[in-house]
Amino acid sequence: QVQLVEAGGGLVQPGGSLRLSCAASKTKFRPNAMGWYRQAPGKQRELVAIIASGGTTNYADSVKGRFTISGDNAKNTVYLQMNSLKSEDTAVYFCYATYPGTNYWGKGTLVTVSS
């Protein structure tokens, strides 16, 4: 069983920045990919950004140019640098990791963008 431990959420003003991190517990296998989804109140969960073990990244159109995902394979950790935050970025952000044959989710961390 893999545990994903998220950190870095909080309250930030519009235009501000936050950095999320997610560490996956050590297992026999390394994740094929890790990333972030988010779910705003009353909305479906959506992909924010994902990074494969080889470094390929994919972003939601709404965050391109503002968010950057990066990973540390040695630490099984993924980071999400969020800049120029907008009120519509307010959501619970969930870490996600895909392994051979299964996927795991973190418990989520709340990001609130408000003045």
Secondary structure, DSSP 4 states (H G I P E B T S, - for coil): ---EEEE--EEE-TT--EEEEEEEPP-SS--SEEEEEEE-TTS--EEEEEEETTS-EEE-GGGTTTEEEEEEGGGTEEEEEE-S--GGG-EEEEEEEEETTEEEE---EEEEE--
